[in-house]
Amino acid sequence: MRLLPVATAAVSLALIGAGGAATAQAMSRASSFHRNAAVLDRTWSQDERDGVPSASLEPLRRVLDGSAYMHAAAWSALWWADDGRTLLAGLERDTTARWTAAMAVARSCADGLMTAWSEMEMEFGAYVPPRASTAAARWEAQLAVARTPFAVDELVTTWTAQVANTRQGARVAELAGAAGPYGGVDPLLAAANQAVSVARGDNLPTGDIPSLLATLSADEANPTAAVATIKSMVVDLDQLNALVSLDGNVAAELQALDAKVQVATAHVAAGAAGFAAQYTTLAAALHAGGDESRLQEVAAQIASTERALNSALEAVGCGHDVPAGKVIEVNLTAQDAIFYDNGCAAGSSPITSGMAGLRTPAGTYHVYAKYTPITFYSQWPTSSPYYYAPEKAEFGMEFASGGFFFHDAPWEPSTAFGPGSEDGPYASHGCVHVPTATMQWLYGWTPVGTTVVITA
């Protein structure tokens, strides 16, 4: 317990006369009272410096300053009957009580912060840095040696900042953890917006993702709700990406079917017109979009049509007069190519060959190198009319020395391929341009060594 000094006056004076003795006693009492009052005032000042609120001590000062003892003369009769000890003792008790109350308030705040820290660790778990937890583990020892309200208040200020900063960091880490599969919140949002854009373009249902994006924006001030929203978005985005992927696969299957329909039409296979009509219907169904079950239904219809189409193609023999194995046959006059597998046409495509002065050479060759991606550099100087800036393509297959390739040409519109394109603005420097989608398929279909037959 904190004790206040209490001075006791023990004055024994040998005075002559009863009146003189009373006056001497009064003066001694007055002197003792004022000394102890000064000690009490100094205690209050120190208590204020130690963190006891001035507002709690001010009433005590007013009681002391307003007492008759503070204003009575040393020889006043007041001192004959009373020495003021009762008033001082009461003020000392109240002073101790004020100190105790200030310490209790400060310690209560400190205890509250330690509880807040424990709750935060339970809420965020592994997202609280170990170093911060180690620092918080020393708080009780720090509080035990804090002897004044001011010292405790300083701890409270420091701990408040530590709780706030650690909580904010843990929230950020938790949000990033919730979006972990996508590398963070911002990449997740970018992926979600991209997936929604693609899905809408393909008439696919976007599910709850648009509303989750809106909710996440509205929940910026509510981290708990934001974490729940992000977790839901990760699940829904995985599902939407799977749907977009399925849609892309079905589109690729439809494109392959289209290539076979063109072959069937070119070879006047039985039912070719019907297959073309079925392709148109399936293309419309795919464009209409739908959920997973609808896309699976379209895929099943494509597979069924393809089986019937394969039978029709087999019925026409596929006995084309080409070398065995896989063969790429290019007709420079028709500006098209047909792809054969053991005498059966596997597909076809319009092409664009070499320009005047740099015509694609006719003859029989073999694919001997494949590159993806590939950049073409001009072998002519900038002063030459044949010069071109470096051009990038995704797929290239070299079939003749001197730099003759089959390759896609992203700079050439899809409508530019076909008859007469060798004299058009996108004519090559001797290579054979193939539309990108077909070239992607052709690159995978063609092994090194494939025969290439180019006819005029």
C-alpha positions in Angstrom: 0.0 0.0 0.0 1.2 3.5 -0.8 1.6 5.6 2.4 1.4 9.4 2.7 3.7 11.0 5.3 1.9 12.2 8.3 3.7 14.5 10.5 3.0 14.6 14.1 3.8 17.5 16.2 5.3 16.8 19.5 5.9 20.2 20.9 6.7 20.5 24.5 7.4 24.0 25.5 7.8 25.3 29.0 5.8 28.4 28.9 5.0 30.5 31.8 1.4 31.3 32.3 -1.8 29.5 31.1 -2.5 32.0 28.3 1.0 31.7 26.9 0.9 27.9 26.9 -2.4 28.0 24.9 -1.0 30.4 22.4 2.1 28.4 21.9 0.1 25.2 21.4 -2.1 26.9 18.8 0.9 28.2 16.9 2.5 24.7 17.0 -0.7 23.1 15.7 -1.0 25.7 12.9 2.6 25.2 11.9 2.2 21.4 11.9 -1.0 21.6 9.9 0.5 23.8 7.2 3.6 21.6 6.9 1.5 18.5 6.4 -0.8 20.4 4.0 2.3 21.4 1.9 3.3 17.7 1.9 -0.1 16.8 0.7 -0.1 19.3 -2.1 3.3 18.1 -3.2 1.9 14.6 -3.2 -1.0 15.7 -5.4 1.4 17.3 -7.9 3.5 14.2 -8.1 0.4 12.0 -8.5 -0.6 14.2 -11.4 2.8 13.6 -13.0 2.4 9.9 -12.4 -0.9 9.8 -14.2 -3.7 10.4 -11.7 -6.2 12.6 -13.5 -6.2 16.3 -12.3 -10.0 16.2 -12.3 -10.0 13.6 -9.6 -7.5 15.5 -7.4 -9.0 19.0 -7.9 -11.9 18.4 -5.4 -9.4 17.5 -2.7 -7.5 20.7 -3.3 -10.7 22.7 -3.1 -11.6 21.0 0.2 -8.2 21.8 1.7 -8.0 25.4 0.3 -11.6 26.1 1.5 -11.0 24.8 5.0 -10.9 27.2 7.9 -7.5 25.8 8.9 -5.9 27.2 5.8 -7.0 30.7 6.6 -6.9 30.9 10.4 -4.1 32.9 12.1 -1.6 30.9 14.1 -2.9 32.4 17.4 -6.5 31.8 16.4 -8.7 30.1 19.0 -9.5 27.6 16.3 -6.2 25.9 17.0 -6.9 25.7 20.7 -9.7 23.2 20.2 -8.6 21.4 17.0 -5.4 20.6 15.2 -6.9 19.7 11.8 -5.6 16.2 11.8 -9.0 14.7 11.0 -9.3 16.8 7.8 -5.8 15.9 6.7 -6.3 12.2 7.5 -9.5 12.2 5.4 -7.7 13.9 2.5 -4.8 11.4 2.7 -7.3 8.5 2.5 -9.1 10.1 -0.5 -5.7 10.8 -2.1 -4.8 7.1 -1.8 -8.2 6.2 -3.1 -7.7 8.4 -6.2 -4.3 6.8 -6.8 -5.8 3.3 -6.5 -8.7 4.2 -8.8 -6.3 5.6 -11.5 -4.2 2.5 -11.3 -7.3 0.3 -11.6 -8.5 2.2 -14.6 -5.1 2.0 -16.3 -4.7 -1.7 -15.5 -8.3 -2.4 -16.7 -7.3 -0.8 -20.1 -4.2 -2.9 -20.2 -6.1 -6.1 -19.3 -8.6 -5.2 -22.1 -5.8 -5.0 -24.6 -4.4 -8.3 -23.6 -7.8 -9.8 -24.0 -8.2 -8.1 -27.4 -4.8 -9.6 -28.4 -5.9 -13.1 -27.4 -9.1 -12.8 -29.3 -7.3 -11.5 -32.4 -4.9 -14.5 -32.3 -7.9 -16.8 -32.1 -9.6 -15.0 -35.0 -6.6 -14.8 -37.3 -4.6 -17.8 -36.2 -1.5 -18.4 -38.4 -1.9 -15.0 -40.0 -0.5 -13.3 -36.8 3.3 -13.1 -37.3 5.2 -15.1 -34.7 7.4 -12.2 -33.9 4.3 -10.1 -32.9 3.0 -13.0 -30.7 6.4 -13.3 -29.0 6.3 -9.5 -28.2 2.8 -9.8 -26.8 3.8 -12.7 -24.6 6.0 -10.2 -22.6 3.1 -7.8 -21.9 2.2 -9.3 -18.5 5.8 -9.0 -17.3 5.9 -5.4 -18.5 2.6 -4.6 -16.7 3.9 -6.2 -13.5 6.8 -3.6 -13.2 4.7 -0.6 -14.2 4.3 1.2 -10.8 2.3 4.3 -11.8 -0.8 5.0 -13.8 1.3 6.9 -16.3 3.6 3.9 -16.8 0.6 1.7 -17.4 -0.9 4.2 -19.8 2.3 4.3 -21.8 2.0 0.5 -22.2 -1.6 0.9 -23.2 -0.7 3.3 -25.9 2.0 1.1 -27.2 -0.1 -2.0 -27.1 -3.1 -0.3 -28.8 -0.9 0.5 -31.8 0.5 -3.1 -31.8 -3.0 -4.6 -31.7 -4.2 -2.3 -34.5 -1.2 -2.8 -36.8 -1.1 -6.6 -36.3 -4.8 -6.9 -36.9 -4.5 -4.9 -40.1 -1.6 -7.0 -41.3 -3.4 -10.2 -40.4 -6.5 -9.1 -42.3 -4.4 -8.4 -45.4 -2.7 -11.7 -45.0 -6.0 -13.5 -44.5 -7.5 -11.9 -47.6 -4.5 -12.8 -49.6 -4.7 -16.4 -48.3 -8.3 -16.6 -49.2 -7.4 -15.7 -52.8 -4.3 -17.8 -52.7 -5.0 -20.0 -55.8 -5.0 -16.8 -57.9 -2.0 -15.2 -56.2 -3.7 -12.5 -54.3 -6.9 -10.4 -54.2 -6.1 -8.1 -57.2 -5.2 -11.1 -59.5 -8.4 -12.8 -58.3 -10.5 -9.8 -59.2 -8.8 -9.4 -62.5 -9.4 -13.1 -63.3 -13.0 -12.9 -62.2 -13.7 -9.8 -64.4 -12.0 -11.5 -67.3 -13.9 -14.7 -66.9 -17.2 -12.8 -66.7 -16.3 -10.9 -69.9 -15.5 -14.1 -71.8 -18.6 -15.9 -70.4 -20.9 -13.1 -71.5 -19.3 -13.0 -74.9 -20.0 -16.7 -75.3 -23.5 -16.4 -73.8 -22.5 -18.5 -70.8 -24.1 -18.1 -67.3 -21.8 -16.1 -65.0 -23.4 -17.4 -61.8 -22.9 -15.4 -58.6 -19.6 -13.8 -59.6 -20.9 -10.4 -60.7 -22.9 -10.1 -57.4 -19.8 -11.3 -55.4 -17.7 -8.6 -57.1 -20.3 -6.0 -56.1 -20.5 -7.4 -52.6 -16.7 -7.3 -52.2 -16.7 -3.7 -53.2 -19.4 -2.9 -50.6 -17.7 -5.0 -47.9 -14.3 -3.1 -48.0 -15.0 -1.9 -44.4 -16.0 -5.4 -43.2 -12.9 -7.7 -43.5 -14.8 -10.7 -42.2 -17.4 -10.4 -44.9 -14.7 -9.7 -47.4 -12.9 -13.0 -46.6 -16.2 -15.0 -46.9 -16.9 -13.3 -50.2 -13.5 -14.0 -51.6 -13.7 -17.6 -50.6 -17.0 -17.9 -52.3 -15.6 -16.2 -55.4 -12.7 -18.6 -55.7 -15.1 -21.6 -55.7 -17.5 -19.9 -58.2 -14.6 -18.7 -60.4 -13.2 -22.2 -60.6 -16.6 -23.4 -61.8 -16.9 -20.6 -64.3 -13.4 -21.2 -65.7 -14.3 -24.9 -66.1 -17.4 -23.9 -68.0 -15.4 -21.5 -70.3 -12.9 -24.2 -70.9 -15.6 -26.7 -71.8 -17.1 -24.1 -74.2 -13.7 -23.7 -75.8 -13.3 -27.4 -76.2 -16.7 -27.8 -77.8 -15.9 -24.9 -80.1 -12.7 -26.7 -81.2 -14.6 -29.9 -81.8 -17.1 -28.0 -83.9 -14.2 -26.4 -85.9 -12.8 -29.9 -86.6 -16.3 -31.0 -87.7 -16.5 -28.0 -90.1 -13.2 -29.1 -91.7 -14.6 -32.5 -92.3 -17.8 -31.1 -93.7 -15.8 -29.1 -96.2 -14.0 -32.3 -97.2 -17.3 -34.1 -97.6 -18.6 -31.3 -99.7 -15.5 -31.2 -101.8 -15.6 -34.9 -102.4 -19.4 -35.0 -102.9 -19.9 -37.5 -100.1 -23.3 -38.8 -99.5 -25.4 -36.5 -97.3 -22.8 -33.7 -97.5 -25.5 -31.0 -97.7 -27.2 -32.5 -94.7 -23.9 -32.5 -92.7 -23.4 -28.9 -93.6 -26.9 -28.1 -92.4 -26.2 -30.0 -89.1 -23.0 -28.0 -88.7 -25.0 -24.8 -89.0 -27.5 -25.9 -86.5 -24.8 -27.0 -84.0 -22.9 -23.7 -84.5 -26.1 -21.8 -83.6 -26.6 -24.0 -80.6 -23.1 -23.4 -79.4 -23.4 -19.7 -80.0 -26.6 -19.7 -77.9 -24.5 -20.8 -75.0 -26.0 -22.4 -71.8 -24.8 -24.3 -68.8 -22.6 -27.3 -68.6 -25.4 -29.8 -69.4 -26.3 -27.8 -72.5 -22.7 -27.7 -73.7 -22.3 -31.4 -73.1 -25.5 -32.0 -75.1 -24.0 -30.0 -78.0 -20.7 -31.9 -77.7 -22.6 -35.2 -77.9 -24.5 -34.0 -81.0 -21.1 -33.0 -82.6 -19.7 -36.4 -81.9 -22.7 -38.2 -83.3 -22.6 -36.0 -86.5 -18.9 -36.7 -86.8 -19.4 -40.4 -86.6 -21.9 -40.3 -89.4 -19.7 -37.9 -91.4 -16.7 -40.3 -91.0 -18.8 -43.1 -92.5 -19.8 -40.9 -95.4 -16.2 -40.0 -96.0 -15.1 -43.7 -95.9 -17.9 -44.5 -98.3 -16.2 -42.3 -101.0 -13.1 -44.4 -100.6 -10.7 -41.7 -99.5 -8.5 -43.3 -102.2 -6.7 -40.2 -103.2 -3.6 -40.6 -105.4 -1.1 -39.3 -102.9 1.9 -40.9 -101.2 1.3 -43.1 -98.1 1.2 -41.6 -94.6 0.4 -38.0 -94.0 0.6 -35.7 -96.9 0.1 -31.9 -97.3 -1.0 -31.1 -100.9 -0.9 -27.4 -102.0 -2.5 -26.2 -105.2 -1.0 -22.8 -106.1 -3.7 -22.1 -108.7 -6.6 -22.8 -106.4 -4.7 -21.4 -103.4 -5.8 -24.2 -101.2 -4.3 -27.2 -99.3 -5.7 -30.6 -98.6 -4.3 -32.7 -95.8 -4.3 -36.5 -96.3 -3.8 -39.4 -94.0 -3.1 -42.6 -95.9 -5.0 -41.4 -98.9 -7.9 -40.0 -96.9 -8.5 -36.3 -96.7 -8.2 -35.2 -93.1 -8.9 -31.6 -93.8 -8.4 -28.6 -96.1 -7.8 -24.9 -95.9 -7.5 -21.9 -98.2 -3.9 -20.6 -98.2 -1.9 -17.7 -99.5 1.4 -18.4 -101.3 4.3 -16.3 -102.6 3.9 -13.0 -104.4 5.1 -12.2 -108.0 8.8 -12.5 -108.2 8.9 -14.6 -105.0 6.6 -17.4 -105.9 6.4 -20.6 -103.8 8.3 -23.3 -105.6 6.4 -26.3 -106.9 7.7 -29.8 -106.1 7.8 -32.5 -103.6 9.3 -31.8 -100.2 9.2 -32.9 -96.6 8.7 -31.0 -93.3 12.0 -31.1 -91.6 11.7 -28.6 -88.8 9.0 -27.2 -86.5 9.0 -24.0 -84.4 6.5 -22.4 -82.0 6.6 -19.5 -81.7 8.7 -18.1 -84.5 9.9 -14.7 -85.7 10.7 -14.1 -89.4 13.4 -11.6 -90.3 13.8 -10.1 -93.8 16.7 -11.4 -95.8 16.5 -8.3 -98.0 17.9 -4.9 -97.0 15.6 -2.0 -96.1 16.2 -0.5 -99.5 14.6 -3.6 -101.2 10.9 -3.6 -102.2 10.8 -7.0 -100.6 12.0 -5.9 -97.2 9.7 -6.4 -94.3 9.9 -5.7 -90.6 10.3 -8.7 -88.2 7.0 -10.7 -88.1 5.9 -13.0 -85.3 3.9 -16.2 -85.9 2.7 -18.8 -83.5 3.5 -21.9 -85.6 6.1 -22.6 -88.3 7.0 -25.7 -90.3 10.0 -25.6 -92.6 9.7 -27.8 -95.8 12.4 -26.5 -98.1 15.8 -24.9 -97.7 16.0 -21.2 -98.3 13.4 -20.4 -95.6 10.2 -21.9 -97.0 7.6 -22.5 -94.3 4.0 -23.2 -93.6 3.1 -20.7 -91.0 0.2 -18.7 -89.6 0.0 -15.0 -90.4 -1.8 -13.1 -87.7 -1.5 -9.9 -89.8 -3.6 -11.4 -92.6 -7.4 -11.2 -92.3 -9.3 -14.5 -92.6 -11.1 -13.3 -95.6 -7.9 -12.7 -97.5 -7.0 -16.4 -98.0 -7.9 -18.4 -101.1 -7.9 -17.9 -104.9 -6.0 -14.8 -106.1 -4.4 -14.1 -102.7 -1.0 -14.8 -104.1 -1.4 -11.5 -106.0 -3.0 -9.7 -103.1 -1.6 -7.4 -100.4 -0.9 -10.2 -98.0 1.0 -12.5 -100.4 4.0 -14.1 -98.8 7.7 -14.0 -99.7 7.6 -17.7 -100.8 6.1 -19.3 -97.7 2.6 -20.7 -97.4 0.3 -18.8 -95.1 -2.4 -20.9 -93.4 -5.2 -19.4 -91.2 -4.2 -19.4 -87.5 -6.9 -21.8 -86.3 -6.1 -24.3 -89.0 -2.3 -23.8 -88.6 -2.6 -24.7 -84.9 -4.3 -27.9 -85.8 -1.9 -28.6 -88.7 1.1 -28.1 -86.5 -0.1 -30.7 -84.0 -1.2 -33.1 -86.8 2.0 -32.9 -88.8 5.1 -34.9 -87.7 8.6 -34.1 -89.0 9.0 -36.0 -92.2 5.5 -35.3 -93.6 5.5 -35.2 -97.3 4.6 -31.9 -99.0 3.4 -31.9 -102.6 3.1 -28.4 -104.2 1.5 -28.2 -107.6 1.0 -25.3 -110.0 
